[in-house]
Amino acid sequence: MAIGDGIRRNVAKISAEERYRLIYAFLALDTIKFYPDGVSYWDKQEDVHKNAHAAGQDVHVGPAFLPWHRELCNRLEGLLREVDPALSLHYWDWTTDPRTGAGGGAALLTNEFMGSPSGNAGFPLQNFESSEGVETGNGHNFIWRDVIPGPPVIASDTSISTAGNGSPNANQYPAMDQALKGAHGYAHSGYIRGTIGQPHYSFHDPFVFLLHSDVDRLWAMWQLAPAWPWRLDPNQVYGADGSAPSINSNLEPWSGGTGMRPWAPPDNQQVVKTPKDPSVVAPPLYDFHANEQSNWRWCRKCQGLFFGGNPGSVCPTGGSHDSAGSGNYSLVQNTPRALGQNNWRWCHKCQGLFFGGNPGSLCPAGGNHDTAGSGNYSLVQNVPPSPLQSHWRWCRKCQGLFFGGNPGSICPSGGPHISIGSGNYSLWNNAPAAHGQPNWRWCRKCQGFFFGGNPGSHCPAGGAHDSTGSGDYRVVDNIPGPPGQSNWRWCHKCQGMYFGGNPGSVCPTGGTHDQTGSGNYTLLQNIPPPPDQSHWRWCRKCQGLYFGGNPGSACPAGDEHDPTGSGNYSLLQI
């Protein structure tokens, strides 16, 4: 399934674009999202942690360690989704080195995601403060790390999630809890260290939530072991610890009992619950428990989606479906906690996918579709666009930056821009929490990029640039350590952006560009495209799913499919 499916996955193995969306959301929590008391959503997380300690909450030592942190993580995931509804709180697999991208994943502690593994975290988290410098005098006023060499020496997932399995039911949770706490303590203080290594300051660093998502994943693995269904029962899950005061007390500060805003007066946003509340006991959806089925294919003849793992498919254009040129699509089925629209079904007569929530489906094999043997599939629809906009290009003729996703570009050296040799640049668009200088604009006349904060721009199409329809772009300038290609410059004659690392720039005012007064701008380039493919549509005539990005679809009801009323569905290609 695609981004937005609600599944927490190994953060090293999601797409690079989704990691950029996730780090942007953390920046937004710190800079543009605030509680009624004026504290940012992000700074409140450390306040919550300290408040719970001070109020005597069983945060680390006793049996409420796991449910308290599950509530914390679930709430943080909800805050991330206020910024970007497509996000989930993915996890760091703490058996892997976050610096190296082990096991086919990406490195996490880099300037492209979570910052440096040694010393101050730096870009992009260079502004995330830590109160430890003021409170302890250790000199660290910003988050820092001191990751030890090599991969973590930590218990395996299996040894933790099966700890206590041979014991009586009453003793199983306490045994697993102790095993998980031991690994958790090592990950904090014995491996990552720095700010995360100190219990009273660890929640200044966003990486701590990736660590705790892994803690919660391992608890979920223990809970969902098939042989012990009672582990999902609020009255049995904690075993002998179920009578402990901390398991039967309200989770604070969210229940309003510690006086902390906004969960206490005057805001009164409290939600009273204990660790036995069903919303706490029910595990979030992790990748190990999602039922994902691959071998779904696009048919080039009718544009429909069908299951390619069986013979006997029937295409409305005649004969069998033809998957030449198709990717391998993976769909989530029979996973109740998955986000998206469910009730999509497989038809065993034609092998196609259709929406089973409406009457009147039409099968190309004749009659209605037949769902005998079908799972219940969930499809993501209407995923909000990424704040990173790609398809920006360098022009080898004038050295300028222009948007290559539209026709009609105009180069000051004459004719259209030529992007031969260009990377694929990505810019932060309408993303107020992103680092960099705002007020950069796209020009609809020439497709070029210029600074809209000054008068006197010059467009190669004549007159001034026209930013009608443009977003507000931010570009990193003069910040140490960002990823991407530097040496992009602002021209004070035309207000445009061009690459200053080559000779031969051409300015629409005449002569070459002039970078007097310019910063040194850095642009992201060549971010791998995400595996999610959008533009899939529901057909109101036959109820089927088809790809709406190409002409020539064929509907079993006759003529082409009709997407009137359809959402924009996204499918995962593997």
C-alpha positions as CSV (number, residue, x, y, z in Angstrom):
1,M,0.0,0.0,0.0
2,A,1.1,3.6,-0.4
3,I,1.9,6.5,1.9
4,G,-1.1,7.4,3.9
5,D,-2.0,3.8,4.7
6,G,-1.5,4.2,8.4
7,I,1.1,1.5,8.7
8,R,4.2,2.2,10.8
9,R,7.2,0.9,8.9
10,N,11.0,0.7,9.2
11,V,11.8,4.3,8.7
12,A,15.0,3.3,6.8
13,K,13.0,1.6,4.2
14,I,10.3,4.1,3.4
15,S,10.8,6.4,0.4
16,A,13.3,9.3,0.6
17,E,10.4,11.6,-0.1
18,E,8.4,10.3,2.8
19,R,11.4,10.8,5.1
20,Y,11.6,14.4,3.9
21,R,7.9,14.8,4.7
22,L,8.4,13.4,8.1
23,I,11.4,15.6,9.0
24,Y,9.4,18.6,7.7
25,A,6.5,17.7,10.0
26,F,8.9,17.6,13.0
27,L,10.2,21.1,12.0
28,A,6.6,22.3,11.8
29,L,5.8,20.9,15.3
30,D,8.7,23.0,16.6
31,T,8.1,26.2,14.7
32,I,4.5,26.8,13.6
33,K,2.2,24.5,15.7
34,F,1.4,25.8,19.2
35,Y,-0.8,24.9,22.1
36,P,-3.0,27.6,23.7
37,D,-0.3,28.4,26.3
38,G,2.1,29.4,23.5
39,V,4.3,26.3,23.9
40,S,5.1,24.6,20.6
41,Y,3.8,21.1,20.0
42,W,7.4,19.9,20.0
43,D,8.7,21.6,23.1
44,K,5.6,20.3,24.9
45,Q,6.8,16.7,24.4
46,E,9.8,17.2,26.8
47,D,7.6,19.1,29.2
48,V,5.2,16.2,29.2
49,H,8.0,13.8,30.0
50,K,9.4,15.9,32.8
51,N,5.9,16.6,34.2
52,A,5.2,12.9,34.3
53,H,8.4,12.3,36.2
54,A,7.7,15.1,38.7
55,A,4.1,13.9,39.2
56,G,5.3,10.4,40.1
57,Q,4.0,8.8,36.9
58,D,5.4,5.3,36.3
59,V,7.4,6.4,33.2
60,H,10.4,4.2,33.2
61,V,10.7,1.8,36.1
62,G,7.3,0.1,36.8
63,P,4.8,-1.8,34.7
64,A,3.2,1.3,33.1
65,F,6.3,2.1,31.1
66,L,4.9,0.5,27.9
67,P,1.3,1.9,28.0
68,W,2.5,5.4,29.0
69,H,4.9,5.6,26.1
70,R,2.3,4.1,23.7
71,E,-0.1,6.9,24.6
72,L,2.8,9.4,24.1
73,C,3.7,8.0,20.7
74,N,0.0,7.7,19.6
75,R,-0.5,11.4,20.5
76,L,2.7,12.5,18.7
77,E,1.6,10.6,15.6
78,G,-1.7,12.5,15.7
79,L,0.2,15.8,15.9
80,L,2.4,14.8,12.9
81,R,-0.8,14.1,11.0
82,E,-2.1,17.6,11.8
83,V,0.8,18.8,9.6
84,D,0.6,16.0,7.0
85,P,-2.3,13.5,7.2
86,A,-0.3,10.9,5.2
87,L,2.3,10.4,7.8
88,S,2.8,7.6,10.4
89,L,5.3,7.4,13.3
90,H,7.7,5.0,11.7
91,Y,10.4,3.2,13.8
92,W,14.1,2.8,13.9
93,D,15.0,-0.9,13.9
94,W,17.5,-0.7,16.8
95,T,19.3,-3.9,15.7
96,T,20.8,-1.8,12.8
97,D,23.4,1.0,12.8
98,P,21.5,4.3,12.0
99,R,24.6,5.7,10.3
100,T,25.1,3.1,7.6
101,G,21.8,2.1,6.0
102,A,22.3,-1.5,6.9
103,G,20.1,-4.2,5.3
104,G,19.2,-2.2,2.3
105,G,17.8,0.8,4.2
106,A,18.8,4.4,4.2
107,A,21.2,5.9,6.7
108,L,19.1,7.9,9.2
109,L,21.7,10.0,11.1
110,T,22.6,12.3,8.2
111,N,21.9,15.9,7.1
112,E,19.1,14.5,4.9
113,F,17.0,13.2,7.8
114,M,17.8,13.3,11.5
115,G,21.2,15.0,11.6
116,S,24.6,14.0,12.8
117,P,25.5,11.0,14.9
118,S,28.2,12.8,16.8
119,G,28.3,16.3,18.4
120,N,25.5,18.7,17.8
121,A,22.8,17.2,15.5
122,G,23.2,20.0,13.0
123,F,21.1,20.3,9.9
124,P,18.2,19.9,9.7
125,L,17.7,19.9,13.5
126,Q,20.2,22.6,14.2
127,N,17.6,24.8,16.0
128,F,16.3,22.1,18.3
129,E,17.3,23.3,21.8
130,S,18.1,21.2,24.8
131,S,17.6,22.5,28.4
132,E,20.4,20.4,29.7
133,G,23.0,23.1,29.2
134,V,21.2,25.5,31.5
135,E,20.1,22.9,34.0
136,T,23.2,20.8,34.2
137,G,26.0,23.1,33.0
138,N,27.2,20.5,30.5
139,G,27.5,23.1,27.7
140,H,24.9,21.5,25.4
141,N,22.1,24.0,24.6
142,F,21.1,22.1,21.4
143,I,20.5,18.4,20.9
144,W,23.6,16.3,20.5
145,R,24.6,12.6,20.0
146,D,27.5,10.4,20.8
147,V,26.8,7.1,19.0
148,I,29.2,4.4,19.8
149,P,31.1,2.7,17.0
150,G,29.5,-0.2,15.2
151,P,26.0,-1.6,15.2
152,P,24.0,-1.9,18.4
153,V,24.8,-5.0,20.6
154,I,21.2,-5.5,21.6
155,A,18.7,-8.4,22.1
156,S,17.0,-9.7,19.1
157,D,13.3,-8.9,18.3
158,T,12.5,-12.6,18.9
159,S,14.2,-12.9,22.2
160,I,12.3,-9.8,23.5
161,S,8.9,-10.6,22.1
162,T,9.0,-14.2,23.3
163,A,10.4,-13.5,26.8
164,G,8.3,-15.3,29.4
165,N,6.4,-17.4,26.9
166,G,7.0,-20.5,28.9
167,S,5.8,-19.0,32.1
168,P,2.3,-18.9,33.5
169,N,0.1,-16.3,31.9
170,A,0.3,-14.0,34.9
171,N,4.1,-13.8,34.6
172,Q,4.4,-13.3,30.9
173,Y,3.9,-9.5,30.7
174,P,6.4,-8.8,33.6
175,A,9.0,-11.0,31.9
176,M,8.6,-9.3,28.5
177,D,8.4,-5.9,30.1
178,Q,11.8,-6.4,31.8
179,A,13.5,-7.7,28.6
180,L,12.2,-4.7,26.6
181,K,13.2,-2.2,29.3
182,G,16.7,-3.5,29.2
183,A,17.1,-3.1,25.5
184,H,15.4,0.3,25.6
185,G,17.8,1.5,28.3
186,Y,20.8,0.3,26.2
187,A,19.5,2.0,23.0
188,H,19.1,5.3,24.9
189,S,22.1,5.5,27.2
190,G,24.5,2.8,26.0
191,Y,24.3,3.4,22.2
192,I,22.9,6.7,20.9
193,R,23.9,8.6,24.1
194,G,24.1,12.4,24.1
195,T,20.8,14.2,24.7
196,I,18.9,10.9,24.2
197,G,21.1,9.2,26.8
198,Q,19.7,11.4,29.6
199,P,16.1,10.5,30.8
200,H,15.2,14.1,31.7
201,Y,16.3,15.6,28.4
202,S,15.8,12.8,25.8
203,F,12.6,14.1,24.4
204,H,14.3,17.2,23.0
205,D,15.6,15.0,20.2
206,P,13.0,13.8,17.5
207,F,15.0,10.6,17.0
208,V,13.7,9.5,20.4
209,F,10.3,8.9,18.9
210,L,11.7,6.6,16.2
211,L,13.3,4.7,19.1
212,H,10.1,4.5,21.1
213,S,8.1,3.5,18.0
214,D,10.4,0.5,17.9
215,V,9.7,-0.2,21.6
216,D,6.0,-0.1,20.9
217,R,6.4,-2.4,17.9
218,L,8.1,-5.0,20.0
219,W,5.3,-4.8,22.6
220,A,2.8,-5.2,19.7
221,M,4.7,-8.2,18.4
222,W,4.3,-9.8,21.9
223,Q,0.6,-8.9,22.1
224,L,-0.2,-10.2,18.6
225,A,1.4,-13.6,18.9
226,P,-1.4,-16.0,17.7
227,A,-1.1,-18.4,20.6
228,W,-2.0,-15.8,23.3
229,P,-5.2,-13.9,22.2
230,W,-5.7,-12.8,25.8
231,R,-2.8,-10.3,25.4
232,L,-5.3,-8.0,23.6
233,D,-7.7,-8.1,26.6
234,P,-7.4,-5.0,28.8
235,N,-8.2,-7.1,31.9
236,Q,-5.6,-9.8,31.2
237,V,-2.7,-8.2,29.1
238,Y,-0.7,-7.0,32.1
239,G,-0.9,-10.3,34.0
240,A,0.3,-10.1,37.6
241,D,1.0,-6.4,37.0
242,G,-2.7,-5.8,36.2
243,S,-3.4,-4.9,39.9
244,A,-0.4,-2.4,40.1
245,P,-1.5,1.1,41.1
246,S,0.2,2.6,38.0
247,I,-1.8,0.3,35.7
248,N,-5.1,1.4,37.3
249,S,-4.3,5.1,37.7
250,N,-5.0,7.8,35.1
251,L,-2.4,8.4,32.4
252,E,-0.9,11.9,33.1
253,P,-0.6,14.7,32.2
254,W,-3.3,13.9,29.6
255,S,-6.0,13.2,32.1
256,G,-5.7,16.7,33.6
257,G,-4.6,15.7,37.1
258,T,-1.2,17.4,37.1
259,G,-2.4,20.9,36.2
260,M,-0.5,20.9,32.9
261,R,-2.0,22.8,30.0
262,P,-3.8,22.2,27.7
263,W,-5.1,19.1,29.6
264,A,-6.0,21.2,32.6
265,P,-7.8,24.5,33.1
266,P,-8.3,26.8,31.4
267,D,-8.1,24.7,28.2
268,N,-9.6,21.5,29.6
269,Q,-8.5,19.2,26.8
270,Q,-8.1,16.3,29.2
271,V,-9.0,12.8,28.1
272,V,-9.2,10.5,31.2
273,K,-7.9,7.0,30.6
274,T,-5.8,4.4,32.3
275,P,-3.4,1.9,30.8
276,K,-6.4,-0.5,30.6
277,D,-8.2,1.7,28.2
278,P,-8.9,-0.2,24.9
279,S,-7.3,2.7,22.9
280,V,-4.0,2.0,24.8
281,V,-4.1,-1.8,24.8
282,A,-4.9,-2.0,21.1
283,P,-1.6,-2.0,19.2
284,P,-1.0,0.5,16.4
285,L,-0.6,-1.1,12.9
286,Y,3.0,-2.1,12.2
287,D,4.4,-3.6,9.0
288,F,4.8,-7.0,10.5
289,H,1.0,-7.3,11.0
290,A,-0.2,-5.7,7.8
291,N,-1.5,-8.2,5.2
292,E,0.0,-7.0,1.9
293,Q,-0.6,-8.9,-1.3
294,S,1.5,-8.3,-4.4
295,N,1.2,-9.4,-8.0
296,W,-1.5,-6.9,-8.9
297,R,-1.0,-5.7,-12.5
298,W,-2.1,-2.9,-14.8
299,C,-3.6,-3.9,-18.1
300,R,-2.3,-1.9,-21.0
301,K,-5.3,-2.7,-23.1
302,C,-8.1,-1.5,-20.8
303,Q,-6.1,0.5,-18.1
304,G,-7.7,-1.7,-15.4
305,L,-6.1,-3.4,-12.4
306,F,-6.2,-7.1,-12.1
307,F,-4.6,-9.9,-10.1
308,G,-1.8,-11.5,-12.1
309,G,-1.3,-14.5,-9.8
310,N,-4.1,-16.5,-11.4
311,P,-4.9,-17.6,-14.9
312,G,-8.2,-16.8,-16.6
313,S,-8.3,-13.0,-16.5
314,V,-10.9,-11.4,-18.7
315,C,-10.4,-7.9,-20.3
316,P,-13.3,-5.8,-21.5
317,T,-11.4,-5.2,-24.8
318,G,-11.5,-9.0,-25.4
319,G,-9.3,-11.9,-24.4
320,S,-7.1,-11.8,-21.3
321,H,-5.6,-8.8,-19.6
322,D,-2.1,-7.8,-20.9
323,S,0.3,-6.6,-18.2
324,A,3.2,-5.7,-20.6
325,G,4.9,-2.6,-19.1
326,S,3.1,-3.0,-15.7
327,G,4.7,-2.6,-12.3
328,N,4.1,-5.1,-9.5
329,Y,1.4,-3.5,-7.3
330,S,0.9,-4.4,-3.6
331,L,-2.5,-4.0,-1.9
332,V,-3.4,-4.2,1.8
333,Q,-6.2,-6.7,2.5
334,N,-8.0,-7.8,5.6
335,T,-6.2,-5.3,7.8
336,P,-8.9,-3.5,9.8
337,R,-6.6,-0.7,11.2
338,A,-5.3,0.3,7.8
339,L,-6.3,3.8,6.7
340,G,-8.0,4.4,3.4
341,Q,-11.2,3.2,1.8
342,N,-12.0,-0.4,2.3
343,N,-14.6,-2.7,0.7
344,W,-12.6,-3.1,-2.5
345,R,-12.9,-6.6,-3.8
346,W,-11.3,-9.1,-6.2
347,C,-13.6,-10.7,-8.8
348,H,-12.8,-14.4,-9.2
349,K,-14.4,-14.4,-12.7
350,C,-12.3,-11.7,-14.3
351,Q,-9.5,-11.2,-11.8
352,G,-10.2,-7.5,-11.6
353,L,-10.5,-5.2,-8.6
354,F,-13.8,-3.3,-8.0
355,F,-15.6,-1.4,-5.3
356,G,-18.0,-3.7,-3.5
357,G,-19.8,-1.0,-1.5
358,N,-22.2,-0.1,-4.3
359,P,-24.6,-2.1,-6.4
360,G,-24.4,-2.4,-10.1
361,S,-21.0,-3.7,-10.8
362,L,-20.3,-5.0,-14.3
363,C,-17.9,-7.8,-15.0
364,P,-16.3,-8.2,-18.5
365,A,-16.9,-12.0,-18.1
366,G,-20.7,-11.2,-18.0
367,G,-23.1,-10.2,-15.3
368,N,-22.0,-8.7,-12.0
369,H,-18.6,-9.2,-10.4
370,D,-18.3,-12.2,-8.1
371,T,-16.4,-11.7,-4.8
372,A,-16.3,-15.3,-3.7
373,G,-12.9,-15.9,-2.1
374,S,-12.0,-12.2,-2.1
375,G,-10.3,-10.4,0.7
376,N,-11.4,-6.9,1.9
377,Y,-8.9,-4.5,0.2
378,S,-8.1,-1.0,1.5
379,L,-7.0,1.8,-0.9
380,V,-5.4,5.1,0.0
381,Q,-7.1,8.0,-1.8
382,N,-6.6,11.8,-2.0
383,V,-3.1,11.9,-0.4
384,P,-2.1,15.5,0.1
385,P,0.8,16.6,-2.2
386,S,4.3,16.6,-0.8
387,P,5.7,20.0,0.3
388,L,8.7,19.2,-1.9
389,Q,8.0,20.0,-5.6
390,S,10.2,18.2,-8.1
391,H,10.8,18.7,-11.8
392,W,12.8,21.9,-11.5
393,R,15.7,22.0,-14.0
394,W,19.0,23.7,-14.7
395,C,19.3,25.3,-18.2
396,R,22.6,24.6,-19.8
397,K,22.2,27.7,-22.1
398,C,21.6,30.4,-19.5
399,Q,22.5,28.6,-16.2
400,G,19.0,29.5,-14.8
401,L,16.5,27.4,-12.9
402,F,13.1,26.7,-14.4
403,F,10.2,24.4,-13.9
404,G,10.4,21.6,-16.3
405,G,6.9,20.2,-15.7
406,N,5.2,22.6,-18.0
407,P,5.6,23.5,-21.7
408,G,6.4,26.9,-22.9
409,S,9.6,27.9,-21.1
410,I,11.5,30.9,-22.4
411,C,15.3,31.2,-22.1
412,P,17.0,34.6,-22.1
413,S,19.5,33.2,-24.6
414,G,16.6,32.6,-27.1
415,G,14.1,29.8,-27.5
416,P,13.1,27.4,-24.8
417,H,15.3,26.3,-21.9
418,I,17.4,23.2,-22.5
419,S,17.8,20.9,-19.5
420,I,20.2,18.4,-21.0
421,G,22.6,17.4,-18.2
422,S,20.3,18.7,-15.5
423,G,19.5,17.0,-12.2
424,N,15.9,16.9,-11.0
425,Y,15.7,19.6,-8.4
426,S,13.1,19.7,-5.6
427,L,12.0,22.9,-3.9
428,W,10.0,23.4,-0.7
429,N,6.7,24.9,-1.8
430,N,4.2,26.5,0.6
431,A,6.1,24.9,3.5
432,P,6.5,27.7,6.1
433,A,8.5,25.4,8.5
434,A,11.2,24.6,6.0
435,H,14.6,26.0,6.4
436,G,15.6,28.8,4.0
437,Q,14.6,32.1,2.6
438,P,11.0,32.5,1.6
439,N,9.4,34.6,-1.1
440,W,10.8,32.8,-4.1
441,R,8.4,32.5,-7.0
442,W,7.7,30.7,-10.2
443,C,7.0,32.8,-13.3
444,R,4.0,31.6,-15.4
445,K,5.3,33.4,-18.5
446,C,8.8,31.9,-18.7
447,Q,8.7,29.1,-16.2
448,G,11.7,30.6,-14.4
449,F,12.4,31.0,-10.7
450,F,12.9,34.5,-9.2
451,F,12.9,36.3,-5.9
452,G,9.6,38.0,-5.3
453,G,10.7,40.1,-2.4
454,N,12.2,42.9,-4.5
455,P,10.9,45.1,-7.2
456,G,12.5,45.2,-10.7
457,S,12.4,41.6,-11.8
458,H,13.0,41.0,-15.6
459,C,11.4,38.2,-17.5
460,P,12.9,36.9,-20.8
461,A,9.3,36.9,-22.1
462,G,9.3,40.7,-21.7
463,G,8.4,42.9,-18.8
464,A,8.5,41.8,-15.2
465,H,8.0,38.2,-14.0
466,D,4.4,37.2,-13.3
467,S,3.9,35.0,-10.2
468,T,0.2,34.4,-10.7
469,G,-0.5,30.8,-9.6
470,S,2.9,30.4,-7.9
471,G,3.5,28.9,-4.5
472,D,5.8,30.5,-1.9
473,Y,9.1,28.7,-2.3
474,R,11.9,28.5,0.3
475,V,15.5,28.0,-0.6
476,V,18.3,27.2,1.9
477,D,21.0,29.8,1.9
478,N,24.1,30.3,4.0
479,I,23.2,27.5,6.4
480,P,26.0,25.1,7.3
481,G,25.7,21.5,6.3
482,P,22.5,21.1,4.2
483,P,22.3,18.3,1.6
484,G,22.1,19.1,-2.1
485,Q,24.0,21.2,-4.6
486,S,25.3,24.5,-3.5
487,N,26.6,27.5,-5.5
488,W,23.2,28.6,-6.7
489,R,23.0,32.4,-6.8
490,W,20.5,35.3,-6.9
491,C,21.0,37.8,-9.7
492,H,20.5,41.4,-8.4
493,K,19.8,42.6,-12.0
494,C,16.9,40.3,-12.9
495,Q,16.0,38.7,-9.5
496,G,16.4,35.2,-11.0
497,M,18.2,32.2,-9.6
498,Y,21.1,30.7,-11.6
499,F,23.9,28.2,-11.1
500,G,27.1,30.2,-10.3
501,G,29.5,27.2,-10.7
502,N,29.7,27.5,-14.5
503,P,30.7,30.4,-16.8
504,G,28.4,31.6,-19.5
505,S,25.3,32.7,-17.6
506,V,22.8,34.8,-19.6
507,C,20.7,37.5,-17.9
508,P,17.5,38.8,-19.4
509,T,18.6,42.3,-18.7
510,G,21.7,41.8,-20.9
511,G,25.1,40.3,-20.3
512,T,25.8,37.8,-17.6
513,H,24.0,37.4,-14.2
514,D,25.4,39.5,-11.3
515,Q,25.5,37.8,-7.9
516,T,26.5,40.9,-5.9
517,G,24.8,40.6,-2.6
518,S,23.7,37.0,-3.2
519,G,23.7,34.2,-0.6
520,N,25.0,30.7,-1.4
521,Y,21.9,28.7,-2.1
522,T,21.6,24.9,-1.9
523,L,19.1,22.9,-3.8
524,L,18.0,19.3,-3.3
525,Q,18.4,17.2,-6.4
526,N,17.7,13.7,-7.7
527,I,15.5,12.5,-4.8
528,P,14.4,9.0,-5.9
529,P,10.7,9.0,-6.9
530,P,8.4,7.4,-4.3
531,P,7.0,4.0,-5.2
532,D,3.5,5.3,-4.9
533,Q,1.6,5.8,-8.1
534,S,-1.5,8.1,-8.1
535,H,-4.1,8.8,-10.7
536,W,-6.0,5.5,-10.2
537,R,-9.7,6.1,-10.4
538,W,-13.0,4.4,-9.6
539,C,-15.4,4.0,-12.5
540,R,-19.0,4.8,-11.6
541,K,-20.4,2.7,-14.5
542,C,-18.7,-0.6,-13.6
543,Q,-17.3,0.0,-10.1
544,G,-13.9,-1.1,-11.3
545,L,-10.5,0.5,-10.6
546,Y,-8.4,1.8,-13.6
547,F,-5.5,4.0,-14.3
548,G,-6.7,7.5,-15.2
549,G,-3.3,8.8,-16.3
550,N,-3.5,7.4,-19.8
551,P,-6.2,7.7,-22.5
552,G,-8.0,4.8,-24.0
553,S,-9.5,3.0,-21.0
554,A,-12.2,0.4,-21.8
555,C,-15.2,-0.2,-19.5
556,P,-17.2,-3.4,-19.6
557,A,-20.3,-1.2,-19.6
558,G,-19.2,0.2,-22.9
559,D,-16.9,3.0,-24.1
560,E,-14.4,4.4,-21.6
561,H,-14.5,4.4,-17.8
562,D,-16.2,7.3,-16.1
563,P,-14.4,8.7,-13.0
564,T,-17.2,11.2,-12.0
565,G,-17.2,11.3,-8.2
566,S,-13.9,9.3,-7.9
567,G,-11.1,10.0,-5.5
568,N,-7.5,10.0,-6.5
569,Y,-6.2,6.6,-5.5
570,S,-2.6,5.7,-4.9
571,L,-1.1,2.3,-5.2
572,L,2.3,1.0,-4.1
573,Q,4.6,-0.5,-6.7
574,I,7.3,-2.8,-5.4
